[in-house]
Amino acid sequence: MFGLRPPLDTAEHTSSYYAATANQQTDYAPLANDVEADVVVVGAGFTGINTALELAERGREVVLLEANRLGWGASGRNGGQIIGGIGHDPERFQRHIGSDGARRIHELGIEGPDIIRERAERYGIDCDLKWGYCDVALKPRHLRQFAEWRDHQAAVGNPHEYWLLDREELRAYVNADVYLGGLLNHANGHLHPLNLCLGEARAAESLGTRIFEQSRVTEIIPGARPRVVTAQGSVRANTVVLCGNAYLGKVIPRLASRVLPSNSSVIATEPLPAKLAQSLIPGDVAVCDPRTALDYFRLSADKRMLFGGLSNYTGLEPRDLVGTLRRKMLRVFPALADVGIDYGWSGQIGIGLNRMPQLGRLDGNIVYIQAYSGHGVAPTHVMARITAAMIDGSPTDFDVFARIPHHSFPGGKLLRRPGLALGMAWFKLRDTL
Ligand SMILES: Cc1cc2nc3c(=O)[nH]c(=O)nc-3n(C[C@H](O)[C@H](O)[C@H](O)COP(=O)(O)OP(=O)(O)OC[C@H]3O[C@@H](n4cnc5c(N)ncnc54)[C@H](O)[C@@H]3O)c2cc1C
C-alpha cells in the first residue's frame, strides 16, 4: 500500500531505544537436540517469560523457546505504558461467564500493575519503573467518557483514585495546548519494557527454566505428551503453552485466523535538557489519548520523549516512520521542533475481534494465550499467572477466560485486512468529528 512497507525485522532486536539501552545482550544457544520437560513454552515475550517464571516458582521444569531474542516481539518494543484492566467491558460476556466472571475479570485487571511491581521488587529488576498515568482529552466528549469510565470503575470495585482534570489542572502533569483536560491516576505507570522482560527471564532461569533463542517452533505434534519441533531439535512435554501472539504465524492456522497482526510505531528523541523535559510532562506520567489510532507518549529515564502512534490494521509500517511520527509529536509539543530523533521502530500488536485476550486449550494439553489488542504490558502478567495456576491444578480463573467465545476475522485470509483497514478508516473519521 502507498506509504507503507513490510516491517524490516531480522532475527535480532529491532533498532529501538530499548535494545540500545538493554541491561543485558542475551545470547542463548539454539535448541540443538531432543529434550524432555514438564512444560514447554513457545515465545518469549511477557506472556511466555511470565508463564515460565510462574511455573518455575511453582517448582515446574520448563523449557522456553524463542524464535529470535528474549523480548524481541511487542514486549520488548512497546510504549512501556502500564495500564490496569483487561480487555474491554467484560460485562458483554455475562451470558458465558456470569456476573461473577465479569467481576473476576475486573479484579484480575486491577492486579496486573501490582504483579509488575512485585516482580521488579522481588527479583531486583532495574526497569525504570514509575507510577503515574494520564488519559488526555481532545474533545469534550472524551471528558464525558472519562467521567463515565471513572464512575463505572468505582461501581465495579476498583479501589484506585482517578482525578478528572480540566485544561489548567492538566498542565501540572501534561503541558500541551491541544488537550482539553485529562483523567489522572497513580495505579498505572510506565517502564523500560525490554529490561523488565530480560529481568523476568533471568529470574525464571535462576529457578531452573532452560532458555533457547533462535529456536522457532515449526511444528507441533499432538499426543499424550505433545512434541514441539524446531530446526535442530524438539521438546516433548506434558503441556505446551503457545505465547507467540501476533508473531506466531501459521503454526496453528485456527489460532492465526483469530488474531490480526496490526502495526504501531514509536520514536525516541535525543535526551532533552532537564528543564525542557520537565516543562512538557511535569508529572513524568505516561500519556494516552482515546482515539482509535491514538498517540501515546512518555519520558524515558534519560529524558527522551518516547512518542508512539500510527497504529494501523495493515500489519505494514510507514515508509517514513520517523518523519510521520515526528510531525504528530510536533502537533502536541511544538517546542520539540529542533530536537533530533535518535530511534524509530515499529512492532506487531495482536488484535482480536472482541478485544478480550484469548486463552484456551487445544487438544487439552496444548494451551494458547494471545490477542491483547494493544493493551498487554500488565494483562500479560495476569494471563501468565492464571495459566500457570491452571497447569498447576487451579483452573478457576483460566476457565473464566476460556469460556469467552472468540471468532475468526471475517473474510478469510484475503479480505480480513482490507475489511479491517476500512473499519479503522471509519473509526478514524469518527474520531475527527
Ligand atoms: C509498538 C507497540 C506499542 C505498544 N504499546 C503498549 C503500551 O504502551 N502498553 C501496553 O499495555 N501494551 C502495549 N503494546 C502491546 C503489548 O506490547 C503486547 O500486548 C504484549 O507485549 C504482548 O506480549 P506477548 O508476550 O503476548 O507477545 P510478544 O511480545 O509479541 O512475544 C511473542 C514472542 O513469540 C515469539 N514467537 C512467535 N512465534 C514463535 C515460534 N513459532 N517459535 C518460537 N517463538 C515464537 C516471537 O519472536 C516473540 O518474541 C504495544 C505493542 C506494540 C507493538
The ligand as an SDF file (V2000), in Angstrom:
LIG
                    3D

 53 58  0  0  0  0  0  0  0  0999 V2000
    4.6010   -0.5290   19.1350 C   0  0  0  0  0  0  0  0  0  0  0  0
    3.7740   -1.1330   20.2390 C   0  0  0  0  0  0  0  0  0  0  0  0
    3.4090   -0.3530   21.3240 C   0  0  0  0  0  0  0  0  0  0  0  0
    2.6660   -0.9070   22.3560 C   0  0  0  0  0  0  0  0  0  0  0  0
    2.4490   -0.1550   23.4630 N   0  0  0  0  0  0  0  0  0  0  0  0
    1.8580   -0.7170   24.5500 C   0  0  0  0  0  0  0  0  0  0  0  0
    1.7740    0.0000   25.7560 C   0  0  0  0  0  0  0  0  0  0  0  0
    2.3070    1.1020   25.8840 O   0  0  0  0  0  0  0  0  0  0  0  0
    1.0900   -0.5710   26.7890 N   0  0  0  0  0  0  0  0  0  0  0  0
    0.5320   -1.8110   26.6880 C   0  0  0  0  0  0  0  0  0  0  0  0
   -0.0960   -2.2900   27.6620 O   0  0  0  0  0  0  0  0  0  0  0  0
    0.6730   -2.5540   25.5530 N   0  0  0  0  0  0  0  0  0  0  0  0
    1.3250   -2.0410   24.5070 C   0  0  0  0  0  0  0  0  0  0  0  0
    1.5100   -2.7900   23.3650 N   0  0  0  0  0  0  0  0  0  0  0  0
    1.0250   -4.1770   23.3650 C   0  0  0  0  0  0  0  0  0  0  0  0
    1.9360   -5.0980   24.1810 C   0  0  0  0  0  0  0  0  0  0  0  0
    3.2910   -4.8420   23.8870 O   0  0  0  0  0  0  0  0  0  0  0  0
    1.5930   -6.5660   23.8610 C   0  0  0  0  0  0  0  0  0  0  0  0
    0.2270   -6.7860   24.1350 O   0  0  0  0  0  0  0  0  0  0  0  0
    2.3960   -7.5560   24.6870 C   0  0  0  0  0  0  0  0  0  0  0  0
    3.7660   -7.2380   24.7110 O   0  0  0  0  0  0  0  0  0  0  0  0
    2.2040   -8.9610   24.1390 C   0  0  0  0  0  0  0  0  0  0  0  0
    3.1360   -9.8190   24.7270 O   0  0  0  0  0  0  0  0  0  0  0  0
    3.2860  -11.3080   24.2140 P   0  0  0  0  0  0  0  0  0  0  0  0
    4.3230  -11.9320   25.0400 O   0  0  0  0  0  0  0  0  0  0  0  0
    1.9470  -11.9580   24.1940 O   0  0  0  0  0  0  0  0  0  0  0  0
    3.7380  -11.1900   22.6900 O   0  0  0  0  0  0  0  0  0  0  0  0
    5.1500  -10.7160   22.0870 P   0  0  0  0  0  0  0  0  0  0  0  0
    5.8390   -9.8010   22.9980 O   0  0  0  0  0  0  0  0  0  0  0  0
    4.9090  -10.2570   20.6970 O   0  0  0  0  0  0  0  0  0  0  0  0
    6.0240  -12.0380   22.0800 O   0  0  0  0  0  0  0  0  0  0  0  0
    5.8160  -13.1110   21.2180 C   0  0  0  0  0  0  0  0  0  0  0  0
    7.1740  -13.8040   21.0460 C   0  0  0  0  0  0  0  0  0  0  0  0
    6.9480  -15.0880   20.4780 O   0  0  0  0  0  0  0  0  0  0  0  0
    7.9910  -15.3580   19.5740 C   0  0  0  0  0  0  0  0  0  0  0  0
    7.4910  -16.3720   18.6360 N   0  0  0  0  0  0  0  0  0  0  0  0
    6.4790  -16.2590   17.7530 C   0  0  0  0  0  0  0  0  0  0  0  0
    6.2920  -17.4060   17.0790 N   0  0  0  0  0  0  0  0  0  0  0  0
    7.2040  -18.2790   17.5680 C   0  0  0  0  0  0  0  0  0  0  0  0
    7.5070  -19.6360   17.2630 C   0  0  0  0  0  0  0  0  0  0  0  0
    6.8360  -20.3050   16.3140 N   0  0  0  0  0  0  0  0  0  0  0  0
    8.5060  -20.2420   17.9410 N   0  0  0  0  0  0  0  0  0  0  0  0
    9.1940  -19.5770   18.9150 C   0  0  0  0  0  0  0  0  0  0  0  0
    8.9450  -18.2750   19.2280 N   0  0  0  0  0  0  0  0  0  0  0  0
    7.9590  -17.6450   18.5790 C   0  0  0  0  0  0  0  0  0  0  0  0
    8.2690  -14.0100   18.9230 C   0  0  0  0  0  0  0  0  0  0  0  0
    9.5710  -13.9690   18.3480 O   0  0  0  0  0  0  0  0  0  0  0  0
    8.1000  -13.0590   20.0910 C   0  0  0  0  0  0  0  0  0  0  0  0
    9.3300  -12.7920   20.7480 O   0  0  0  0  0  0  0  0  0  0  0  0
    2.2370   -2.2670   22.2950 C   0  0  0  0  0  0  0  0  0  0  0  0
    2.5980   -3.0560   21.2050 C   0  0  0  0  0  0  0  0  0  0  0  0
    3.3690   -2.5010   20.1800 C   0  0  0  0  0  0  0  0  0  0  0  0
    3.7770   -3.3700   19.0190 C   0  0  0  0  0  0  0  0  0  0  0  0
  1  2  1  0
  2  3  1  0
  2 52  2  0
  3  4  2  0
  4  5  1  0
  4 50  1  0
  5  6  2  0
  6  7  1  0
  6 13  1  0
  7  8  2  0
  7  9  1  0
  9 10  1  0
 10 11  2  0
 10 12  1  0
 12 13  2  0
 13 14  1  0
 14 15  1  0
 14 50  1  0
 15 16  1  0
 16 17  1  0
 16 18  1  0
 18 19  1  0
 18 20  1  0
 20 21  1  0
 20 22  1  0
 22 23  1  0
 23 24  1  0
 24 25  2  0
 24 26  1  0
 24 27  1  0
 27 28  1  0
 28 29  2  0
 28 30  1  0
 28 31  1  0
 31 32  1  0
 32 33  1  0
 33 34  1  0
 33 48  1  0
 34 35  1  0
 35 36  1  0
 35 46  1  0
 36 37  1  0
 36 45  1  0
 37 38  2  0
 38 39  1  0
 39 40  1  0
 39 45  2  0
 40 41  1  0
 40 42  2  0
 42 43  1  0
 43 44  2  0
 44 45  1  0
 46 47  1  0
 46 48  1  0
 48 49  1  0
 50 51  2  0
 51 52  1  0
 52 53  1  0
M  END
$$$$
